[in-house]
Amino acid sequence: MSKNLKNRLLIIAGVFLGAILFMTPLDKRINLGLDLKGGMHLVLRVDTSALPEKARNDAVLRAIEILRNRIDSLGAGEMVVQRQGEDQILLQIPGVTDREKAVEMVKRVAHLEFRLVSDDADLLKKAVAGEIPPGYELKYARGDRPEALLVESNAVMQGDAVADAMPDTSSLMPRITLRFKSDGARQFAELTQANVDRRLAIVLDGEVLSAPNIREPILSGDAEISGDFTYDEASVLALALRSGSLPAPMHIEEERTIGPLLGMDSISSGVRATLVGTGAVVLFMASYYLLGGVIASLALVLNLLLTIGVMGFLNVMLPQSPMTLTLPGIAGLALTLGMAVDANILINERIREEIDIGRPLSAAVNAGYDRALSAIIDSNLTTLIAAAMLFYFGSGPIKGFAVTLTIGLLASLFTAVFVTRTFFLFLIEKNVVKTLKMARIVGETKFNFINKAPFFLVLSAAIIAWGITTIVQKKDQAFGIDFAGGQVQEYHFASPVEADAVRAALKSAGIADAVIQQFANDKHNVIIRTGEDTYEKVQTTLKESFADNSFETLRIEKVGPVVGKHLRQQAILAMLLALAGIMIYVAFRFRHWDFGAAGVIALLHDVVISMGLLVLMGRQIDLLVVTALLTIAGYSINDTIVIYDRVRENINQKGKKMSLADVLNLSLNQTLGRTILTSLSTSLVVVSLFFLGGEVLNAFALTLLIGFIVGAYSTIYIVSPLVLLWNNLQKKAGS
């Protein structure tokens, strides 16, 4: 064995042993995102409008500290509490099972006050009649029969005097026991000594919880609050009092709550789709390229191991910024396996060409890899540009997709270019293989693609106009809540339920604008979309209307108008920057701005047609769909780059003998087989995601499928004619 081959094999062995080391044990090395393990993602806005401008920044910082203390008491594990922008706070709480308790906990200001109650019956009677004396407020005590109380406007004590608060369930009615700080205990003792036989109102966030009579001085430093609580309410209130009052009210701008049942289902669906898609690609490659396909399939398995191993390595090296595997991240894993095989197809097709012109196998393999290398690197770099935009502008699960896509693509460069070449060299050196046979779907063709281009340009323009018109007509209905705002609730019923029955029940409860969605093969799940927060009302209605059919909350998603507008802006900016980056790279790489411009126009064509067809099919554009569109932009340019590479090669060899139109036609025919095969192999994975990836990934996979088909079409009938048109215009301008 040659020294070069031995070193290559040692490098491969070392890399993959390291990958296996860092990926085991899997449950310790890979962190699951909230969408897989269940939990709550909240974006809160701190309402500092009532505070002086100088105090607003400190209020946000204080709110972060208090919220962290409150969430920490839940034992939620690896929570995230961080500032986002000027007045927003991002919360990520894994494993939340009680959504109402969590929302109450983060929204409760917990501003506690002790106020004296007037014992003048005449003053109270006047206050109830509308004549409230100065220095007092009319309030009603909490309970089944609210009692009118005239309380002093100024508090005699506040919650900052409390050292601890605990729920007490030893009696029939849950209470909250308070323990004061030393100064607070002395202050409370003086207060109760001076006001024996008077009532003291305990006011929390402006509501009178109770107003007990002070029978005797309380010198122990303890007190209790009663107020017709449930145990859960007492627990939340005690926690809020214990952690301190928030400096300002909180408003939920965005919520994404995933129940554990949906998380487990997402894992099984994502893994199943990945395995089936990978299996289909392996079967296709092995049956079409035979030995070359087997080597490519082995590289796919190694690519998967390496991707997971790198994620494990990063989690070990960067424990403060762990990489999380999300559901879109699993889709990204599957997609990179489909994309990784593109490089192997390109290499095998190049090797076939070298064998066809009579080169010996060893020389054909080396030439095939050398000639394919530049196109492989270019193709991966353009997809990485799109992935970078997704990571920078995305959030949560979208970042997870960008991370796995990036790692997977970099891993595929190593496995497709270095690993498979080493395997070929080993087999050739050991005389195990002396020839390389492959199937051939597309033989030598001589289609005049350029001649038919005008018809397809008109067809594309018509489809684009139809799609844009549909999107404009549907307005907000064309967009998911990520961009249009509103709330989505998904429920799983024990027995099948009809969408019409749910719609009728909600309409009778006054929720007439609800959009009900079900998948044809699953009558147990119901998705309810409304324009505003209707969670509690929907829950009550479903419990009353379907009393004999229990249900479980799978997910709650809510996006306010401010966040929706921000997400729209971020999506547009990400798309524009990705297209600009791709155009600049392609123009620089091929030294032709017309190549870059034509490629980007084709990408815009692919994105707009994909959006239009998706909306025409009754689907909505949301963050995952935009993720798919950016992936299409990064991936569709791959075919274009391969054709550009072949055009440049043909111009150098035959440019003086052939017109540009003939060179373009020749290049398109030479790469036609590769275009069909790569689209087919990647589509196998996407089809698997569409049918097996679950409801969450359904529109994502459909968008990719449409985009990949449209991308293959635009490479042939949009890009090349535009390059020719640009060239002809330049010639006319020059003459």
N, C-alpha and C positions, 0 to 999 in steps of 0.2 A: 504493500500500500504506500502510495506517495506521501511525502511529508505534508504537502498542502492539504490533501484529502483527510489525513489523520487529524490535522489541526482543525479543519472544518467540523469534523465529527465530534471532536472534544468540545468545541464551542457550543454546538447544538446540544450535546448532552448536559453541559454545565448550565446553559440557559434554562432548559426544561426541568432539570432537577431543582434548580432554584425556584422556578415557578411552582412546582409541586410543593416545595418546602413552605413557601409563603402563602399558599392557598389552603393549607391544612392546619388545624381543623377548619372546615369551610364556614361553620356557624360563628366562629370567633374572628375570622379574617375579613369576612364580607358583612358590612352593615346594611341592613334592609331599610329602605325608605319608608315613610309613613304610609304610602299607598300600598305597600306590601305587608307591613306588620300591623297596620291600623294605627290611628291616632288623629290628632287635630293640628291643622295649620291655620293660624289666625294672623291677620294683619290688623292691628289696632291703631286708631288715630287718637292721640291725646288732645282733648279739647281744651286748649290753653287760651281760648279767646277772652275769658274773663280775667286772666292774669296779666300783671304788668309785663311789658316786653322783656325786661331784664330777668324776670323770674321764669320765663318759659323754657329755656334750655335746661335749667336745674329741675324743673317739674318733670320733664321727659326722663332725665337721668334717675330721678327719685322713683318715678313710676316703674322703670326697668328693674330697679333693685327690689321694690316691693313685689312686683309680679314674679320675679325669680324666687323670692322667698315663699310665696304662695304656691307656686307650681312645684317647688322642691319638696314641699310637705306632702304632695300627692305620691311621692316615690315614683315619678314618671321616668326615671332613668336618664338617658342622654337627651335632655331637653335643649331647646335653643331659644334664648331670649336675647334679641339684639335690636339695636336701633336701625331704622330703615328710613333714610331721608330726614327731614327736619322735625316732623312731629309724629312719625309712625314707629310702631314697635312690631317686630316679627316674632311670633311665638310658634314653636313646633313642639308638641307634646305627644310623645309616643304612647301607645297602649291605652288611650282614653276610652272608657266604656260608657261613662255617664256624661253625655254631651251637655245636658242642661246644667249639671253641677259645675262643669268646667267653665261654661259661659258665664254663669252667675259669679263664679269665683274671680274671673278676670275683669268683669265689668263692675262689680260691687265696689263703690268708692270707699265705703266703711267709715264715713265721717260720723263719729259718735259724739253726742252732746248730752249733758245733763242740764235740764231746765226746770225751774220751779213753776208750779201750776197755781194760778189764781184761785182762791177759795171764795171769791165774791160771786154769788149766784146771780145777782143783778147784772154785773158786768158781762158774765157769760151769756145771759139771755139777750143782751143788746148786741153782743158779738155775733151770735147766731142769726140775729135779725139783720146783720150787715153793718153794725156800728162798732167797729173794733177800736178799742182805746189805744193811744200811742204807747209804744214799748211792749206791746203784746202781739201774739199771732193766734189765730184760731186754727186748731188742728184736731184731727179725729184719731183716737187710739185704735190700733189694729185689733180686729176680732170679728166675730159673727155679727155683733151689734155695735158698730163703731160709736164710741162715746165722744161727744164734743168736749174739748178742753181748751181753756184759754191759758196759753203758756207764755212765759216771758221771752222776748225776742233775743235777749243776750243769754248765752249759756253760762252757768256757774262753774262748770267743769267740762273738759273735753277728753277725747279718746287718747290723747298723747300721754295721759296719766296712767294708762293701763299697761301693766307689765306682761300679763298673760290672760288668755281667755280659753275656756274649755267647755265643750258640750257636756251637760249633765243629764243622764237618762234614768237616774235612780227613781224619779217620780213618774207618775202617769203622763204628765205633760213635760216634754223636753225643755230644759232651760240652759242658759249660758252662765257659767260662773266666772266672775272677774277677779283678778288679783292686781291691786294697784302697786305702782312703784312707791318707794318710801315717801317721796314728796307728795305723791298722789294720795297715799293712804292718810297722811296728815291733813291734806286739803279736804278729803272726803269726810274725815272725822269732824272737822270744824263745820263743814256744810251741814251735816246731819244733826250736830249739836245745836246749831242756830235755827234749825227749821223743823223741830219735832212737831208732829201732828199736821205737817203740811205734805202735799203730794209732790213727788219729784218725777218729772217726765224723762224717760230714757228715749232719746231721739237718734235714730240711725238714718243717715241720708235723707233727712227731712221728714221721716215717718216716725210717729210715736209708737214704739213697740209696747211699752207699758208705762203706767204712772202710779207706782205703789205709794202708799202712805208711809211717812217716816214715823214709826212708832217710838223709836228710841235712838240715841246716837249709835252709829256703827263705827267701832274703834278697831276692828280686826284687820282692816285693810282689804277686806273682801266684799264683794257684792254679787248679786245675781240678776239676770234679765230673763223675764218670762214674757211670752207673747204669742201663744197659740202656734208654736213652731212644730214642724215635723222634725224628725231626727236629722234628715239630710240638710234642712234649712239651718238648724242649730249648728251643725258641723261646719257648713260654709261660712256662716256669720262669725263663728268663733275663730276660724282660720283667718278671715279677713281682718278681724279686730286684733288678732295676735300679730299679724304681719304689718299692721299699720294702715292708715287710710291713704288712699291714692290722692295725689295733689290736684287732680283734675278728672273730670268724667272721661270714660273710654267709649269709643264708638267702633264697632266691628265693620271694617271696610271690606274685608275678604275672609271667607271661611271655607276650608276644605276638610271635612271630617270623614274619615274612612273607618267603617266598622271592621272588626277582626274577621268576620265571615267573608267580606268582599276581598280583604287582603289575602287570605288563604286561597280563595278562588283565583285571584289574580296571579299568584305564584304558580299554582298548578297549571293554569291556562297558558301563561307565558312560557313555562318550561316545556310543556307539551308541544306548543307551536314551534319552539326553537328546535326541539329534537326531531319532530316530523319534517320541518323545513330543511334541516341539515341532512337528514336521511335522504330526502328527495334529491338534494343537490349531489350528495355522494353517489347515489344510484345513477343519476344522470351522467356525471363525470366519468364514472367507472365504465359505464356501458358505451359511452361515445368515444372517449379518448383511451380506453383500455388501460395499459400500463401507465400512461401519462395521467389518466384520470385517477387511478389508484394512488399515485404519488401526490396528486393535488388534493385528494380526499384526506390522506394522512396529514397533509399540511393544514387542512381545515381543523382537524381535531387538535393538532398542536397549537393552532391559532387560538382556539377556545381556551386551552389550558394556559397559554401565555397571557391572554387578556385577563383572565381571572387572577392569575399569579401576580401580575403587575398591580392590580387593584389591591390585593392582599399586601403586597410590598409597600405600596403607598400608605396604606392604613397603619402599617407597623412603623414606617418612617415619619409619618405625619399624624400622630394620634390626636393632635389638637384640631386638625381639619380632615376628619375621616371621609373617605369616598363612600357614598351610599349607592346601593343598587336599587333602582326604582323600576316600576313596571315599564315605562318607556325605555329604561336602561336595558331590560331584558330584550325588548324589541330591537334596541341598538345592537346587542350581542348577535341576535339572529341576523340582522341586516348586514353586519360586517362580515359574517360568514358568507352571505350571498355575494357581497361586494368583493371579498377576498378571492373568490374563485374567478373573478374577472381577469385578474393578473395572470392566473394559470391558463385561462382560455387564450389570452393574448400571446403568451409564451408558446403554448402548444401550436397555435395557428402559425406563428413565425417559424417554429421548428419544422412544421409540415411544408411550408414554402421552401425552406432550405433543402429538405429531403427531395422535394419535387424537382429541384434543379440539379440533383445528382450529387449533393455533398454527402460525405460519409457521416455516420451518426454522431460521432464525437464533435466534429466540426459544426454540424447542423445544430446540435444542442447549444454549443457555445455561442454561435451566431444568433440563434433564436433568442437567447437571454440578453445578449448585448443589444440587439436591435429593439427589443421590447422594453428595455429598462427605462428609457427616457419617457415613453408614454405612460408607463406604470407610475413613475414618480409624479409626473404632471397630474395625472388623474387623481391620485391620492391627495396631493396638495390642494387641489381645488375643493375637494370634499372637506378637507380639514379647515379651509377658510370658512365654509358654511358652519362647521361644527364649532369653530371659535366664536362666531356670532351668536350661536345658540347658547353657548356657555356664558358669554358676557351679558347677554340681554335676557336670558331665560331665568327661571326660578324653579327650585324644588325638583320635581320629576324631569323637567326639561333639561336642567343641568346634568341630571343623571344620564339622560340619553346622550348628551354631548360628550360626557366623560367616556362612556363605554364605546361610543362611535370612534372617538379619537384614539383611545388605547387599542381598539380592535384594528383600526386602519394601520397604525404604526406596527402592530404585531404582524399584520398581513404582509407588509413590506419585507419583514425579516423571513417569514415562512415561505412566501411565494418566490422571492428572489434568491435568498441564500439557502434555505433548507431544501427546497425541491431540487435546486441545481446540484447540491451536494449529493442527494440521493441518486440523481441521474449519473453523476460522475462516478459514484461508487459502483453502480450496476455496470457501467461501461468498462471501468477499469478491471472489474472482476470477470468480464466477459459473460455476465449473466444475460445481457441483452445486446443483440447485434443489429436489430432493426426496430423501428417504432411504428406500429400500425395504429391507425385511427379511422373512425367512421367519418363520413362526409355527407352532411345534409345539403349544403349549398356548394355546388361545384363552381366552375368558372362561369361567370355571368357577364353579359354585355348590355345591361339595361341602360337606356338613355334617360337617367333620372332628371337631368337638367331640362330636357325638352318638356317634361310633364310638370315642371315646377309651377308655372303660372296657375294651372288649375288648382293645385293644392294650396297655393298662397291665398287664392280667393276663398277656398273652403275653410281655411284656418281663420280668415278674417270674419267669415259668417258665423262660425262657432264662437269666436271671441265676443262678437257683438251680441249674440243670443245669450251667452253666459252673463255678460255684464248687465244686460237689460234685466235678466231674471234677478240678479243680486240687488239691483237698484229698486226693482218692484217689491221685493220681499222685505227690504229695509232691515230692521232689527231681527226679523225672523230668519234671515240668512246667517246670523251670527250666534254663536253660543254665548253663555253668560260671561265668559272671560272678556268679551268685547262689548256686549250689549248690556251687561249687568243683569241682576236678578238672582234667583235661587233655584237650585236643582236638588230634589230629594229623591232618593232611590230606596225602595222597600222590597223585602223578600217575604212573601206570604207562605204560610204552611201549606195551603191548598191553592189551586189555580184561581185566578181572579180575572175578570174581564175589564178592559180599559174603560168601556162605556159605563160600567157600574161605578168605577172610581170617579169618573168624570161627573156623573149624575150626583153622587154623594157630595163632591166638593162644590158643585154648582148650588146645591140646596143649602150649603153652609155659607154661601156668599163669596166663594172663590171661583168666579165665573171665567177668569182669564187663564186658568190653569191649562197647560198643554200636557196631555198624557201620552206617554210612549211605552210601547212594549215590543219585544222582539218576538217574531212569529213562533219560534220554537221554544219560548219560555214564558208561560203564563203565570209563573210564580213571582216574577219581578215586575215592578211598576216604577217608571221614572216620571216624576211630576216636576214641571218647570213653571215657575210663577215670576211675575215681575218684581215682587218684593218679598220680604221675610214673612212667610206664612207657616213656619215650622210647627209652632204650638197648635195653631188652628187646624192644620192638616192632620197632625197626630190625634187630636181629639176627635175629629170627624171620622178618621179611619177606624179608631177604636169603637166608636158608637155604631158606625154603619156596617162594620165587619166584625161584630163581637164574637162570632163563632169561628173566626179565621185569624189566628195569631200572626203577627208579622214582626220583622226585625229591621231596624234601620241599617242600610248598607253604607250610605254616604250622604253627606249634606255639603253642598257647595253654594257659597254666596259671594257675589262680587258687587260691590257698590259702584256707583257711577264714576267716582273719582279714580278708583283702581282700574275700572274698565277702560276709561279714557287713557290712562297711563299705559296699560297693556297694549292698546291699539297703537299708540305712538311707538312703543318699544318694538312691536312686531314689524311695523313699516320701516323703522330705522334699521333693524337687523337685516331685513330683506334688501334694502338699498345698499347697505355697506357690504353685504355678501356679494351682491351682483357687481358692485364697483371693484371689490377686491379681486374677484374672478376675472373681470375684464382686464384689469391692469396686469395681472399675472400672465394671462394668455397673450396679451399684446406684447409684453416684454419677452416672454419665452419664444415667441415665433417672429419677433421683430416686425409685426404687422398689426396696426391698430384696427384695420378692417376685420382681421380675424377675431380680435377681442370683442369688437362692437357687434359683429354678426353672431358670435356665440352668446352674448348677453341678451340680444334681441330674441334669440331662440329660447333662452331660459325664461325670459318674461312671457313669451308665448306659451311655454309649458306650464308655468305657474298660473297664468290667467285662465287657460283652458281647463286645467285641473280644478281650480276653484269653481268655475262656471258649471262644469259637469257635475261636480259634487253637490252644488246647490240645486241643480236641475233634478238630481236624484232624491231631493228632499232632505239632504244632510245639512249640518250647520258648520260654519267655520269657527273653530276654537283654537286654543293654544297648541293642542296636539296636531291639529291640521296644519297650522302654520309651521310647526316643527317638521312635518312631512314635506311641506312645500320648500322649506329651506334645504332639506335633504335632497329633494328632487333637483334643486338648483345646483347643488354641489356634485350630484351624481350624474345628471344628464349631460354635463359638459364633458364627461369622460369619453363618450363616443365621439364627440366633436374633436377632442384633443387627438384621439387615435387617427381620425381622418385627416386632421391638420398635419400630423406627423407624417402620414403617408403622402399627402399632397406635397409637403416640403421635399420629401425623398424623391418623388416622381419629377418634380420641377428640376431638381439638381441633375437627375439622370436623363430626362426626356423633354425638359422645358423648351428647348429650342426647336424640337421637332413637332410638338403638340401645342394646341391652343389651351388656354386656361380651362375652358369648358370641357375639353377632352380629358385634361388632367384630373379635373374634379370627378367626372364620370368614371374614369379608370380607378381612382382612389376609392370612390364609393363602392364600386363592384368588388374591389380587392378586399375591402373590410366588411362587406355585407354579411358574410358568415359569422364573423366575430360579433357584429351588432346584434344579430338574431340570437346567438348563443348566450351572450352576456345578459341580454334582456330576459331570456328564458330562464337562466339559472337564478338570477336575482328575484324574478317573479315567483319562482317556486317557493322561496322563503316568505315572500309577501302574501301569497295566497294562503299559506299555512297560518300566518298571523291573522289574516282576515277571517278564516273559518274556525280557527282553534284558539286565537289569542284572547277571546273574551270580548265583552261588550265595550270595555273602555278603549281597547285598541282597534275596534272595528273601523271607525271612520279614518283613523290614522293609516291603517293598512290599505283601505280603499283608495285614499288619496295617493299613496305611494304607487299602487298598481296602475291607476290612471296616469300618473305622472311618468312612470317608466315607459309605458306604451307610447304616450305622446312624445316623450323625449327621444325615443328611437325614431319616430316618424319625423320629428323636426330636424334631427341631425341630417337626414337625407334630403328632405324637401324644403327646409327653411334656411339652414345655415349655408350650405353650398351655393344656392341661388343668390343669397345676399352677398356673399363674397364676390361672386361673378358680377353682380349688379354694381357693387362698389368699384370693382376694377374697371368696368366699362365706363362708369361716370368719371373716374380719374383720367382715363384715356381721352375722353371727350374734352374734359377741362384742360388737359395738357395740349391738345391739338388746337 
